[in-house]
């Protein structure tokens, strides 16, 4: 029988698995008060949220790098990736951008309890000082064109952006290319037949 994260192509240690279990329990506890994820997806949280986020772990850089997660919400994918990185890339730093103060409080609480290398930022994405991040990520946040705008501002020159996109991704790519130039690789999602993982480099306004 496959474990939760083997669905996403990952095989993690017992310690990492236990941290993910603790994180899921915290989401379920806090969700009663601040609506971190939809109630309808609670029963399928591992497939819909944790494994879906964890598939981005293949893009985790090694060394003292910076991963910037935009519109983190419940910490998807940022917290999931920080938990995995604690084992495989312990010097990788995460900055999670979340303007909702209650969700930001949740993210800080999770980071403290699980001992994660995470900083939570509560400024608006467009108001942040450019972060020079090695990786920028987002899930269910904005159109690809808007995400390119954010990523161009906050990525290092050699950085990459990885975005989880659902139905309509191809149309978003077409619209984004009217304003933006970028190198694109797309991968089928490991958790949804209708979704794609988009990897962008060299994002430039045209």
Secondary structure, DSSP 8 states (H G I E B T S, - for coil): ---TGGGGT----HHHHHHHHHHHHHHHHHHHHH-SS-GGGGGGHIIIIIIHHHGGGGG---SS-EEEEES-TTTTTHHHHHHHHHHH-TT-EEEEE---HHHHHHHHHHHHHHT--EEEE-S-GGGS----EEEEEEESSS-HHHHHHHHHHHEEEEEEEEEEE-TTHHHHHHHHTTTEEEEEEEEE-SS-TT-EEEEEEEEEE-
